[in-house]
Amino acid sequence: MRFPRASGVLLHPTSLPGPHGSGDLGREAHHFVDWLVASGQKLWQILPLAGIGPGNSPYMSNSAFAGNVLLIALDDLHTQGWLDAEGLLPVNGLRHDAVDFAVTHPFRMERLARAAQNFARHGTAEQQDDYRQFVVEHQSWLDDYALFMALCETLCWCDWCDWPPALAHREPAAMADARTQHAERIAFWKFCQWRFYRQWAALKSYANGKGIRIIGDTPIFIAYLSAEVWANQALFDLDAAGRPRVVAGVPPDFFSATGQRWGNPLYKWSAHKKDGFAWWVERIRRTFELVDIVRIDHFRGFAGYWEIPTSEPTAIHGQWVPGPGAALFKAVANAMGPVPIIAEDLGVITPDVDALRKKFGFPGMAVLQFAFAGDATDRYLPHNHEPDMVVYPGTHDNDTTAGWWAHATEHERHFARGYLATDGHDMPWTMIRAAMASVADTAVFPMQDVLALPAECRMNRPGDESGWWRWRFLWSQVHPWHAGRLVELARLYGRA
């Protein structure tokens, strides 16, 4: 599927400004949409909207369907009448330049609890009707999710296979008792999802109305401690005790000499194929209810994935195993028709991965920071790009371009200076220009590169388990020339 020629900015909502410890879906998000419009951009790319997991990563969420409750705008809860003005006041420790999850999480969760209680006691008939409608519409995943979260809280977030056996194996009587025992907390988690989905729908409608399409992100794998693995155990490669038999990751690569041992459970693809990939079709369908374009992370895993024994501490000793291939995407196409999917095809890419991507017309990705380590044949150099690509200076997993340039090898520096006709004094914007000029239909730039920020502002470092996903910007860092320069380049290279 060819995308209209366009450009945009990569920024996760947690990185937005705001007084409550983290960016959210409120006024600053709407203001960012306005800034994108003023900058001549047509795309806003985000990371997964799901809740955060270990290391505060949005790629290790406790649900494949639920939204991140920390993104719920507190101002909206005040407007709805469920949170008083005192609840909006920041507390000591909330930062504006980074997300301190140790402070932000309890602050926001306490406010959400207040709002849920006030809604339950004083919600208007119209509000209650809207809530009930939401619960019915999302029942296929919401009931399991809300109960799962309530049980995780009660059982101190231990692995669900260590829960009382009747709950771990979802025996009907135990499930019914748990729903009764934890009814209040179940209602809280459903309330949070209702507000997340309603706030996100309003933001997406606002963005679409301004001509901005949203690129979402769907990780191929999900966390073991998630509602979906617990609720669909037959679809995952688990042993008799319910523990992962093998886990996901990637072999040694550019990012890590020992590979990356992600630890996600792997799918039992034979079981998915048997029911027509119904779970995956539902997952993709629900994702497209939230975004306009879906980037599927680690697309190569559908052709073949790296299987690591759970006993291995690193990803070195694994093996490649065939994935579901075309059968999965045929099922999606049969159910939904052609859908705009971006295939994240970075890393070890073999001919079968390219063939799978091209068979369904999914654009691949090119990262300019990877382009200068070799020679003129490198696939990421702009003269080797193809129209069905999305080109980035770097992604959320890369250093900022300023940071990359500061630590680049002399070979990379010499090659880049000659290729890009620059002395390197303004490398972030030099790379943005190169991405804009590419024949690739789509160009996307991290907000850190628009602001030319150093390595300290990178979003993530693959292989590091903590300390990331924290970066935020301030509007004081953004000047009129940033938007003006983006507009100029978008017009110059036919992306406006």
The 8 nearest C-alpha neighbors of each residue, nearest first, counted from 0:
[[1, 360, 361, 2, 339, 362, 359, 387],
 [2, 0, 387, 3, 360, 440, 362, 386],
 [1, 3, 440, 4, 0, 441, 387, 339],
 [4, 2, 5, 440, 1, 441, 494, 6],
 [5, 3, 440, 494, 441, 2, 493, 6],
 [6, 4, 494, 441, 3, 41, 440, 442],
 [7, 5, 442, 443, 441, 40, 41, 42],
 [6, 8, 42, 443, 40, 43, 41, 444],
 [7, 9, 444, 443, 43, 445, 446, 44],
 [8, 10, 445, 44, 444, 45, 446, 43],
 [11, 9, 45, 446, 44, 8, 445, 12],
 [10, 12, 45, 13, 46, 14, 9, 44],
 [13, 11, 14, 22, 15, 23, 10, 24],
 [12, 14, 22, 21, 11, 15, 23, 70],
 [15, 13, 471, 12, 22, 11, 470, 472],
 [14, 16, 22, 12, 13, 471, 472, 17],
 [17, 15, 22, 473, 472, 27, 471, 14],
 [16, 18, 22, 19, 15, 21, 27, 95],
 [19, 17, 20, 89, 95, 16, 21, 93],
 [20, 18, 21, 17, 89, 93, 103, 22],
 [21, 19, 93, 103, 94, 98, 18, 95],
 [22, 20, 13, 98, 19, 23, 17, 14],
 [21, 23, 13, 15, 14, 12, 16, 17],
 [22, 24, 70, 72, 25, 12, 71, 13],
 [25, 23, 72, 28, 70, 71, 198, 199],
 [26, 24, 72, 28, 23, 27, 29, 74],
 [25, 27, 29, 28, 30, 24, 72, 74],
 [26, 28, 30, 29, 25, 31, 16, 15],
 [29, 27, 31, 30, 26, 24, 25, 32],
 [28, 30, 32, 26, 31, 27, 202, 33],
 [29, 31, 27, 33, 32, 28, 26, 34],
 [30, 32, 34, 28, 33, 29, 27, 35],
 [33, 31, 35, 29, 30, 34, 206, 36],
 [32, 34, 30, 36, 31, 35, 37, 29],
 [33, 35, 31, 37, 32, 36, 38, 30],
 [36, 34, 38, 32, 40, 37, 33, 31],
 [35, 37, 33, 39, 38, 34, 40, 32],
 [36, 38, 34, 35, 39, 482, 33, 486],
 [39, 37, 482, 35, 486, 36, 485, 40],
 [38, 40, 486, 36, 37, 495, 35, 489],
 [41, 39, 7, 35, 38, 6, 36, 42],
 [40, 42, 211, 7, 6, 5, 212, 210],
 [43, 41, 7, 212, 211, 213, 40, 6],
 [42, 44, 213, 8, 7, 214, 9, 212],
 [45, 43, 214, 9, 213, 8, 215, 10],
 [44, 46, 11, 10, 215, 9, 214, 43],
 [45, 47, 216, 11, 48, 215, 44, 57],
 [48, 46, 216, 49, 57, 217, 215, 58],
 [49, 47, 66, 67, 46, 50, 57, 45],
 [50, 48, 66, 67, 47, 65, 60, 57],
 [67, 49, 51, 60, 66, 57, 61, 68],
 [52, 50, 57, 55, 60, 56, 59, 49],
 [51, 53, 59, 60, 55, 56, 54, 57],
 [54, 52, 55, 56, 59, 51, 464, 465],
 [53, 55, 465, 56, 464, 52, 466, 467],
 [56, 54, 51, 52, 53, 57, 468, 467],
 [55, 57, 51, 58, 52, 54, 59, 53],
 [56, 58, 51, 59, 47, 60, 50, 49],
 [57, 59, 56, 60, 218, 47, 51, 52],
 [60, 58, 52, 222, 57, 56, 221, 51],
 [59, 61, 52, 51, 50, 62, 57, 58],
 [60, 62, 225, 224, 226, 222, 50, 52],
 [63, 61, 225, 60, 64, 65, 226, 227],
 [62, 64, 65, 49, 221, 227, 60, 61],
 [63, 65, 62, 66, 49, 140, 282, 285],
 [66, 64, 62, 49, 63, 192, 67, 50],
 [67, 65, 49, 48, 50, 68, 195, 192],
 [50, 66, 68, 49, 69, 70, 48, 65],
 [67, 69, 70, 71, 66, 191, 195, 50],
 [68, 70, 67, 71, 107, 104, 23, 108],
 [71, 69, 23, 68, 67, 24, 72, 22],
 [70, 72, 195, 68, 69, 23, 24, 73],
 [73, 71, 25, 23, 74, 24, 75, 70],
 [72, 74, 76, 75, 71, 77, 87, 110],
 [75, 73, 77, 72, 76, 78, 25, 87],
 [76, 74, 78, 77, 73, 72, 79, 25],
 [75, 77, 73, 79, 74, 78, 81, 82],
 [76, 78, 82, 74, 80, 75, 79, 81],
 [79, 77, 75, 80, 76, 74, 81, 82],
 [78, 80, 76, 77, 81, 75, 82, 74],
 [81, 79, 77, 78, 82, 76, 83, 117],
 [80, 82, 114, 117, 76, 77, 79, 118],
 [83, 81, 77, 114, 76, 80, 86, 84],
 [82, 84, 85, 86, 77, 81, 80, 87],
 [85, 83, 86, 87, 82, 77, 88, 74],
 [86, 84, 87, 83, 88, 82, 89, 77],
 [87, 85, 84, 83, 88, 82, 110, 89],
 [88, 86, 85, 84, 89, 73, 74, 83],
 [87, 89, 85, 86, 90, 84, 19, 18],
 [90, 88, 19, 87, 18, 93, 91, 20],
 [91, 89, 93, 92, 88, 106, 19, 102],
 [92, 90, 93, 89, 102, 94, 88, 20],
 [91, 93, 94, 102, 90, 99, 103, 20],
 [94, 92, 20, 91, 90, 103, 102, 19],
 [93, 95, 20, 96, 97, 92, 98, 99],
 [94, 96, 97, 20, 16, 93, 18, 17],
 [97, 95, 471, 94, 472, 470, 473, 98],
 [98, 96, 470, 471, 469, 95, 94, 99],
 [97, 99, 469, 21, 100, 20, 94, 470],
 [100, 98, 101, 102, 103, 97, 94, 93],
 [99, 101, 103, 102, 104, 98, 55, 469],
 [102, 100, 99, 103, 104, 105, 98, 106],
 [103, 101, 100, 99, 104, 105, 92, 106],
 [102, 104, 100, 20, 106, 105, 99, 101],
 [103, 105, 100, 107, 106, 102, 108, 101],
 [106, 104, 108, 107, 103, 109, 102, 101],
 [107, 105, 103, 104, 109, 108, 102, 110],
 [106, 108, 110, 104, 109, 105, 103, 111],
 [109, 107, 111, 105, 110, 106, 104, 112],
 [108, 110, 112, 111, 107, 106, 105, 113],
 [111, 109, 113, 107, 112, 108, 114, 86],
 [110, 112, 108, 114, 113, 109, 115, 107],
 [111, 113, 109, 115, 110, 114, 108, 116],
 [114, 112, 110, 116, 111, 115, 117, 109],
 [113, 115, 81, 111, 117, 82, 112, 116],
 [116, 114, 118, 112, 117, 113, 187, 111],
 [117, 115, 119, 113, 118, 114, 112, 120],
 [118, 116, 120, 114, 81, 119, 115, 121],
 [117, 119, 122, 115, 121, 116, 120, 81],
 [120, 118, 116, 117, 121, 122, 115, 127],
 [121, 119, 117, 118, 122, 116, 115, 123],
 [120, 122, 118, 117, 119, 123, 81, 116],
 [123, 121, 118, 126, 119, 127, 120, 124],
 [122, 124, 126, 125, 127, 121, 118, 128],
 [123, 125, 127, 126, 128, 122, 129, 121],
 [124, 126, 128, 123, 127, 129, 122, 130],
 [127, 125, 123, 129, 128, 124, 122, 130],
 [126, 128, 130, 124, 129, 125, 123, 122],
 [129, 127, 125, 131, 130, 126, 124, 132],
 [128, 130, 132, 126, 127, 131, 125, 133],
 [129, 131, 127, 133, 128, 132, 126, 134],
 [132, 130, 134, 128, 133, 129, 127, 135],
 [133, 131, 129, 135, 130, 134, 128, 136],
 [132, 134, 136, 130, 131, 135, 137, 129],
 [135, 133, 131, 137, 132, 136, 138, 130],
 [134, 136, 138, 132, 133, 137, 131, 139],
 [137, 135, 133, 134, 138, 132, 139, 131],
 [138, 136, 134, 135, 139, 141, 140, 133],
 [137, 139, 141, 135, 140, 142, 134, 136],
 [140, 138, 137, 141, 142, 136, 143, 135],
 [141, 139, 138, 143, 142, 137, 144, 64],
 [140, 142, 138, 144, 143, 137, 145, 139],
 [143, 141, 145, 144, 138, 140, 146, 139],
 [142, 144, 146, 141, 145, 140, 147, 226],
 [143, 145, 141, 147, 226, 142, 146, 148],
 [146, 144, 185, 148, 188, 147, 142, 143],
 [145, 147, 149, 143, 148, 144, 185, 150],
 [148, 146, 144, 150, 145, 149, 226, 143],
 [147, 149, 151, 145, 150, 146, 144, 152],
 [148, 150, 146, 152, 147, 151, 184, 185],
 [151, 149, 153, 147, 152, 148, 154, 146],
 [152, 150, 156, 148, 154, 153, 149, 155],
 [151, 153, 149, 155, 150, 154, 156, 148],
 [152, 154, 150, 151, 155, 149, 156, 148],
 [153, 155, 151, 152, 156, 150, 157, 162],
 [156, 154, 152, 157, 153, 151, 150, 158],
 [157, 155, 151, 154, 152, 158, 153, 159],
 [156, 158, 155, 159, 154, 161, 151, 162],
 [159, 157, 160, 161, 224, 156, 162, 223],
 [158, 160, 162, 161, 167, 157, 224, 229],
 [159, 161, 158, 167, 162, 241, 242, 240],
 [162, 160, 159, 158, 163, 157, 167, 164],
 [163, 161, 159, 167, 160, 164, 166, 158],
 [162, 164, 166, 165, 167, 161, 160, 159],
 [165, 163, 167, 166, 168, 162, 161, 160],
 [164, 166, 170, 168, 163, 167, 169, 173],
 [167, 165, 169, 168, 164, 163, 173, 170],
 [166, 168, 164, 160, 162, 169, 165, 159],
 [167, 169, 166, 165, 170, 164, 160, 229],
 [170, 168, 166, 167, 165, 174, 171, 173],
 [169, 171, 165, 173, 172, 168, 174, 166],
 [172, 170, 174, 173, 175, 169, 165, 176],
 [173, 171, 175, 174, 170, 176, 165, 169],
 [174, 172, 176, 175, 170, 171, 165, 166],
 [173, 175, 171, 177, 172, 176, 169, 170],
 [174, 176, 172, 178, 177, 173, 171, 179],
 [177, 175, 173, 179, 174, 178, 180, 172],
 [176, 178, 180, 174, 179, 175, 181, 173],
 [179, 177, 175, 181, 176, 182, 180, 174],
 [178, 180, 182, 176, 177, 181, 175, 183],
 [179, 181, 177, 178, 182, 176, 183, 175],
 [182, 180, 178, 184, 179, 183, 177, 185],
 [181, 183, 185, 179, 178, 184, 180, 186],
 [184, 182, 186, 185, 181, 187, 180, 179],
 [183, 185, 187, 186, 181, 182, 149, 188],
 [184, 186, 145, 182, 188, 187, 183, 146],
 [185, 187, 189, 183, 184, 188, 190, 182],
 [186, 188, 184, 190, 185, 189, 115, 191],
 [189, 187, 191, 145, 185, 190, 186, 192],
 [188, 190, 186, 192, 191, 187, 145, 193],
 [189, 191, 187, 193, 188, 192, 186, 115],
 [192, 190, 188, 194, 189, 193, 195, 68],
 [193, 191, 195, 189, 194, 190, 196, 188],
 [194, 192, 190, 196, 191, 195, 197, 189],
 [193, 195, 197, 191, 192, 196, 198, 190],
 [196, 194, 192, 198, 71, 193, 197, 199],
 [195, 197, 199, 193, 194, 198, 200, 192],
 [196, 198, 200, 194, 199, 195, 193, 201],
 [199, 197, 201, 195, 200, 196, 194, 202],
 [198, 200, 202, 196, 201, 197, 195, 203],
 [201, 199, 197, 203, 198, 202, 196, 204],
 [200, 202, 204, 198, 199, 203, 205, 197],
 [203, 201, 199, 205, 204, 200, 206, 198],
 [204, 202, 206, 200, 205, 201, 207, 199],
 [205, 203, 201, 207, 202, 206, 208, 200],
 [204, 206, 202, 208, 203, 207, 201, 209],
 [207, 205, 211, 203, 209, 208, 204, 32],
 [208, 206, 211, 210, 204, 209, 205, 212],
 [207, 209, 205, 206, 210, 204, 211, 203],
 [208, 210, 206, 207, 211, 205, 36, 32],
 [209, 211, 207, 208, 41, 206, 212, 36],
 [212, 210, 41, 207, 206, 42, 209, 213],
 [213, 211, 42, 207, 291, 41, 43, 210],
 [212, 214, 43, 291, 290, 44, 42, 215],
 [215, 213, 44, 292, 293, 291, 43, 290],
 [216, 214, 293, 45, 290, 294, 292, 44],
 [215, 217, 294, 47, 46, 293, 295, 218],
 [216, 218, 295, 296, 47, 294, 219, 293],
 [219, 217, 296, 220, 295, 58, 216, 221],
 [218, 220, 296, 297, 217, 295, 221, 298],
 [221, 219, 218, 263, 222, 265, 264, 247],
 [222, 220, 263, 59, 223, 63, 60, 219],
 [223, 221, 59, 263, 224, 225, 60, 61],
 [222, 224, 225, 264, 263, 228, 221, 243],
 [225, 223, 222, 61, 158, 159, 226, 228],
 [226, 224, 61, 62, 227, 223, 222, 228],
 [225, 227, 144, 229, 62, 147, 228, 230],
 [226, 228, 230, 229, 225, 231, 62, 63],
 [229, 227, 231, 232, 230, 225, 226, 223],
 [228, 230, 226, 227, 232, 231, 225, 159],
 [229, 231, 227, 228, 226, 232, 143, 169],
 [232, 230, 228, 233, 229, 234, 227, 235],
 [231, 233, 234, 228, 235, 229, 230, 237],
 [232, 234, 231, 235, 270, 267, 236, 237],
 [233, 235, 267, 232, 270, 231, 266, 271],
 [236, 234, 266, 267, 233, 232, 237, 265],
 [235, 237, 267, 266, 265, 244, 243, 264],
 [238, 236, 243, 244, 242, 241, 235, 239],
 [239, 237, 241, 240, 242, 244, 243, 236],
 [238, 240, 241, 237, 242, 244, 243, 236],
 [241, 239, 238, 242, 160, 237, 243, 161],
 [240, 242, 237, 238, 239, 160, 243, 232],
 [241, 243, 237, 238, 240, 244, 160, 239],
 [244, 242, 237, 245, 264, 236, 238, 246],
 [243, 245, 237, 238, 236, 242, 309, 308],
 [246, 244, 308, 309, 243, 307, 306, 264],
 [247, 245, 264, 262, 307, 263, 265, 306],
 [248, 246, 263, 262, 306, 261, 265, 307],
 [247, 249, 260, 261, 259, 305, 314, 262],
 [248, 250, 259, 305, 258, 314, 251, 260],
 [249, 251, 258, 314, 315, 252, 259, 248],
 [258, 252, 250, 256, 257, 255, 315, 249],
 [253, 251, 254, 255, 258, 256, 250, 346],
 [252, 254, 255, 251, 256, 346, 258, 369],
 [253, 255, 252, 461, 256, 462, 258, 251],
 [254, 256, 258, 257, 252, 251, 253, 462],
 [255, 257, 251, 258, 252, 254, 253, 250],
 [258, 256, 251, 255, 315, 314, 313, 259],
 [251, 259, 257, 250, 314, 255, 249, 256],
 [258, 260, 249, 248, 314, 462, 261, 250],
 [261, 259, 248, 314, 262, 313, 247, 258],
 [262, 260, 248, 247, 263, 259, 246, 249],
 [261, 263, 246, 247, 260, 264, 248, 309],
 [264, 262, 247, 222, 246, 261, 223, 221],
 [265, 263, 246, 243, 223, 247, 262, 245],
 [266, 264, 236, 246, 235, 247, 263, 267],
 [267, 265, 235, 268, 236, 234, 264, 271],
 [266, 268, 235, 236, 234, 269, 270, 265],
 [267, 269, 271, 270, 266, 272, 323, 234],
 [268, 270, 272, 271, 267, 273, 234, 323],
 [269, 271, 273, 268, 272, 267, 234, 274],
 [272, 270, 276, 268, 273, 269, 274, 234],
 [273, 271, 275, 269, 276, 270, 274, 268],
 [272, 274, 270, 271, 275, 269, 276, 268],
 [275, 273, 272, 276, 271, 277, 270, 278],
 [274, 276, 272, 277, 273, 271, 330, 327],
 [277, 275, 271, 272, 279, 278, 274, 280],
 [278, 276, 280, 275, 279, 274, 281, 271],
 [279, 277, 281, 280, 276, 282, 271, 275],
 [278, 280, 282, 281, 276, 277, 283, 331],
 [279, 281, 277, 283, 331, 282, 278, 284],
 [282, 280, 284, 278, 279, 283, 285, 277],
 [281, 283, 279, 285, 280, 284, 278, 286],
 [282, 284, 286, 280, 285, 281, 279, 287],
 [285, 283, 281, 287, 286, 282, 280, 288],
 [284, 286, 288, 282, 287, 283, 281, 289],
 [287, 285, 283, 288, 289, 284, 282, 290],
 [288, 286, 290, 289, 284, 285, 291, 283],
 [287, 289, 285, 286, 290, 284, 291, 283],
 [290, 288, 287, 286, 285, 291, 200, 199],
 [291, 289, 287, 213, 215, 292, 288, 214],
 [290, 292, 213, 212, 214, 287, 293, 289],
 [293, 291, 214, 339, 290, 340, 215, 213],
 [294, 292, 340, 215, 216, 214, 341, 295],
 [293, 295, 341, 216, 340, 215, 342, 217],
 [296, 294, 217, 342, 298, 343, 216, 218],
 [295, 297, 218, 343, 298, 219, 217, 294],
 [298, 296, 299, 343, 300, 219, 344, 295],
 [299, 297, 300, 343, 342, 296, 344, 301],
 [298, 300, 301, 297, 302, 352, 344, 303],
 [301, 299, 304, 303, 298, 302, 297, 322],
 [300, 302, 322, 324, 299, 303, 323, 298],
 [303, 301, 322, 324, 300, 299, 352, 321],
 [302, 304, 321, 322, 300, 320, 301, 319],
 [305, 303, 300, 320, 319, 306, 322, 321],
 [304, 306, 319, 318, 249, 248, 317, 247],
 [305, 307, 318, 317, 247, 246, 319, 304],
 [306, 308, 317, 246, 245, 247, 309, 314],
 [309, 307, 245, 310, 311, 246, 306, 317],
 [308, 310, 245, 311, 246, 307, 244, 243],
 [309, 311, 308, 312, 307, 245, 313, 244],
 [310, 312, 309, 313, 308, 307, 316, 314],
 [313, 311, 310, 314, 260, 309, 315, 308],
 [314, 312, 260, 311, 315, 257, 258, 259],
 [313, 315, 260, 258, 259, 250, 316, 257],
 [316, 314, 257, 313, 250, 317, 258, 251],
 [317, 315, 314, 307, 318, 311, 313, 308],
 [316, 318, 307, 306, 315, 314, 305, 308],
 [317, 319, 306, 305, 320, 307, 316, 304],
 [318, 320, 305, 304, 303, 306, 321, 317],
 [319, 321, 303, 304, 318, 305, 322, 306],
 [322, 320, 303, 302, 304, 319, 323, 301],
 [321, 323, 301, 303, 302, 324, 300, 304],
 [324, 322, 301, 327, 326, 268, 302, 325],
 [325, 323, 302, 301, 322, 326, 327, 355],
 [324, 326, 328, 327, 329, 355, 323, 358],
 [327, 325, 329, 324, 328, 323, 330, 272],
 [328, 326, 330, 329, 325, 323, 276, 324],
 [327, 329, 331, 330, 325, 326, 332, 324],
 [328, 330, 332, 326, 331, 327, 333, 325],
 [329, 331, 333, 327, 328, 332, 334, 326],
 [332, 330, 328, 334, 280, 329, 333, 335],
 [331, 333, 336, 329, 335, 334, 330, 337],
 [334, 332, 330, 331, 336, 335, 329, 328],
 [333, 335, 331, 332, 336, 330, 280, 329],
 [336, 334, 332, 333, 331, 337, 338, 284],
 [335, 337, 332, 333, 334, 338, 331, 329],
 [338, 336, 332, 335, 339, 0, 331, 359],
 [337, 339, 340, 336, 335, 332, 292, 0],
 [340, 338, 292, 293, 0, 341, 337, 361],
 [341, 339, 293, 361, 294, 292, 338, 342],
 [342, 340, 294, 362, 361, 293, 363, 295],
 [343, 341, 363, 298, 295, 344, 361, 294],
 [344, 342, 296, 298, 297, 364, 345, 295],
 [345, 343, 342, 298, 363, 299, 364, 297],
 [346, 344, 343, 347, 348, 364, 297, 365],
 [345, 347, 348, 344, 252, 253, 299, 297],
 [348, 346, 349, 345, 252, 299, 344, 250],
 [349, 347, 346, 352, 344, 350, 345, 299],
 [348, 350, 352, 351, 347, 353, 299, 354],
 [351, 349, 353, 352, 354, 348, 355, 302],
 [350, 352, 354, 353, 349, 355, 302, 348],
 [353, 351, 355, 350, 354, 349, 302, 299],
 [354, 352, 350, 356, 351, 355, 357, 349],
 [353, 355, 351, 357, 352, 356, 358, 350],
 [356, 354, 358, 352, 353, 357, 351, 325],
 [357, 355, 353, 361, 354, 358, 359, 360],
 [356, 358, 360, 354, 359, 355, 353, 361],
 [357, 359, 355, 356, 360, 354, 361, 325],
 [360, 358, 357, 361, 356, 355, 0, 328],
 [361, 359, 0, 357, 358, 356, 362, 1],
 [360, 362, 356, 341, 359, 340, 342, 0],
 [363, 361, 387, 388, 341, 342, 360, 389],
 [364, 362, 388, 342, 344, 343, 341, 389],
 [363, 365, 389, 388, 390, 343, 344, 366],
 [364, 366, 390, 379, 389, 391, 367, 388],
 [367, 365, 391, 393, 368, 392, 369, 390],
 [366, 368, 392, 370, 369, 379, 391, 365],
 [367, 369, 366, 370, 392, 393, 371, 403],
 [370, 368, 367, 366, 371, 372, 379, 365],
 [371, 369, 379, 367, 380, 368, 377, 372],
 [372, 370, 411, 373, 369, 414, 415, 374],
 [371, 373, 411, 370, 369, 410, 374, 414],
 [374, 372, 371, 377, 370, 375, 376, 411],
 [373, 375, 376, 377, 371, 372, 414, 370],
 [374, 376, 377, 373, 380, 371, 378, 383],
 [377, 375, 374, 378, 383, 373, 380, 379],
 [376, 378, 379, 375, 380, 374, 370, 373],
 [379, 377, 383, 380, 376, 384, 370, 365],
 [378, 380, 370, 365, 377, 367, 366, 381],
 [381, 379, 370, 383, 382, 378, 377, 367],
 [380, 382, 384, 383, 437, 379, 433, 434],
 [383, 381, 380, 384, 437, 438, 379, 378],
 [384, 382, 381, 378, 380, 379, 385, 377],
 [383, 385, 381, 382, 439, 438, 379, 380],
 [384, 386, 387, 439, 388, 438, 383, 440],
 [385, 387, 439, 440, 438, 388, 384, 1],
 [388, 386, 362, 385, 1, 439, 440, 363],
 [389, 387, 362, 363, 439, 364, 386, 385],
 [388, 390, 441, 364, 442, 439, 365, 363],
 [389, 391, 365, 442, 364, 366, 434, 388],
 [390, 392, 366, 393, 443, 444, 442, 367],
 [391, 393, 367, 366, 430, 368, 444, 431],
 [394, 392, 391, 397, 366, 368, 367, 400],
 [393, 395, 397, 396, 391, 445, 392, 366],
 [394, 396, 458, 397, 459, 393, 457, 445],
 [397, 395, 459, 394, 460, 461, 458, 398],
 [398, 396, 394, 393, 395, 399, 460, 459],
 [397, 399, 457, 403, 402, 454, 400, 396],
 [398, 400, 402, 401, 457, 454, 403, 453],
 [399, 401, 403, 427, 402, 404, 448, 398],
 [402, 400, 404, 453, 399, 403, 427, 405],
 [401, 403, 454, 453, 399, 405, 400, 404],
 [402, 404, 400, 406, 405, 401, 398, 407],
 [405, 403, 407, 401, 406, 402, 400, 426],
 [404, 406, 402, 403, 407, 401, 400, 454],
 [405, 407, 403, 404, 402, 408, 401, 409],
 [408, 406, 404, 403, 405, 411, 412, 409],
 [409, 407, 411, 410, 412, 406, 372, 404],
 [408, 410, 412, 411, 413, 407, 414, 406],
 [411, 409, 413, 408, 412, 414, 372, 371],
 [412, 410, 371, 408, 414, 372, 409, 413],
 [413, 411, 409, 415, 410, 414, 416, 408],
 [412, 414, 410, 416, 411, 415, 409, 417],
 [413, 415, 411, 417, 412, 416, 418, 410],
 [416, 414, 418, 412, 417, 413, 419, 411],
 [415, 417, 421, 413, 419, 420, 414, 418],
 [418, 416, 420, 414, 415, 419, 413, 421],
 [417, 419, 415, 420, 416, 414, 421, 413],
 [418, 420, 416, 421, 417, 415, 429, 433],
 [421, 419, 417, 416, 418, 422, 415, 423],
 [422, 420, 416, 423, 419, 417, 424, 429],
 [421, 423, 424, 416, 420, 425, 417, 426],
 [424, 422, 426, 421, 425, 416, 429, 404],
 [423, 425, 422, 426, 421, 429, 427, 428],
 [426, 424, 423, 427, 428, 429, 422, 451],
 [425, 427, 429, 423, 428, 424, 430, 401],
 [428, 426, 448, 400, 430, 429, 451, 425],
 [429, 427, 431, 430, 426, 425, 432, 449],
 [428, 430, 426, 432, 431, 427, 425, 433],
 [431, 429, 433, 428, 432, 427, 392, 426],
 [430, 432, 428, 434, 433, 429, 435, 427],
 [431, 433, 435, 429, 430, 434, 428, 436],
 [434, 432, 430, 436, 431, 435, 429, 437],
 [435, 433, 431, 437, 432, 436, 442, 390],
 [434, 436, 432, 433, 437, 442, 431, 492],
 [437, 435, 433, 434, 492, 432, 438, 381],
 [436, 438, 439, 434, 435, 381, 433, 384],
 [439, 437, 386, 440, 385, 384, 436, 381],
 [440, 438, 386, 388, 437, 441, 385, 389],
 [439, 441, 4, 386, 2, 387, 388, 438],
 [440, 442, 389, 5, 439, 6, 4, 390],
 [441, 443, 6, 390, 389, 434, 391, 435],
 [442, 444, 7, 391, 8, 6, 390, 9],
 [445, 443, 8, 9, 391, 392, 446, 7],
 [446, 444, 9, 447, 448, 8, 10, 394],
 [445, 447, 449, 448, 10, 9, 8, 444],
 [446, 448, 450, 445, 452, 449, 451, 399],
 [449, 447, 451, 450, 427, 446, 445, 400],
 [448, 450, 446, 447, 451, 445, 428, 444],
 [449, 451, 447, 448, 452, 446, 477, 476],
 [452, 450, 448, 449, 427, 447, 401, 453],
 [451, 453, 447, 450, 448, 401, 456, 399],
 [454, 452, 402, 401, 455, 456, 399, 451],
 [453, 455, 402, 456, 399, 457, 398, 401],
 [456, 454, 453, 457, 402, 452, 399, 398],
 [455, 457, 454, 470, 453, 452, 458, 447],
 [458, 456, 398, 399, 454, 455, 459, 470],
 [457, 459, 468, 395, 470, 467, 456, 469],
 [460, 458, 467, 396, 468, 457, 395, 461],
 [459, 461, 396, 463, 462, 397, 467, 458],
 [462, 460, 463, 396, 459, 254, 259, 255],
 [461, 463, 259, 464, 460, 255, 254, 258],
 [464, 462, 461, 460, 465, 466, 467, 459],
 [463, 465, 54, 462, 466, 53, 461, 467],
 [466, 464, 54, 467, 463, 55, 53, 56],
 [465, 467, 54, 464, 468, 469, 463, 55],
 [466, 468, 459, 469, 465, 458, 460, 54],
 [467, 469, 458, 459, 470, 56, 55, 466],
 [470, 468, 98, 97, 467, 471, 458, 99],
 [469, 471, 97, 14, 456, 458, 468, 98],
 [472, 470, 14, 97, 96, 15, 16, 469],
 [471, 473, 16, 96, 14, 15, 474, 470],
 [474, 472, 475, 16, 476, 471, 96, 477],
 [473, 475, 477, 476, 472, 16, 478, 15],
 [474, 476, 473, 477, 478, 472, 16, 479],
 [477, 475, 474, 473, 478, 472, 450, 481],
 [478, 476, 474, 475, 481, 479, 450, 473],
 [477, 479, 480, 481, 476, 475, 482, 474],
 [480, 478, 481, 482, 483, 477, 484, 38],
 [479, 481, 483, 482, 478, 484, 477, 485],
 [482, 480, 484, 479, 483, 478, 485, 477],
 [483, 481, 38, 485, 480, 484, 479, 486],
 [482, 484, 480, 486, 481, 485, 487, 38],
 [483, 485, 487, 481, 486, 482, 480, 488],
 [486, 484, 482, 488, 487, 38, 483, 489],
 [487, 485, 39, 38, 489, 483, 484, 488],
 [486, 488, 484, 490, 485, 489, 491, 483],
 [487, 489, 491, 485, 490, 486, 492, 484],
 [490, 488, 494, 495, 486, 492, 487, 491],
 [491, 489, 495, 493, 487, 488, 492, 494],
 [490, 492, 488, 489, 493, 487, 494, 495],
 [493, 491, 489, 490, 436, 494, 488, 435],
 [492, 494, 490, 491, 495, 489, 4, 5],
 [493, 495, 5, 489, 4, 492, 490, 6],
 [494, 489, 490, 39, 493, 5, 40, 486]]
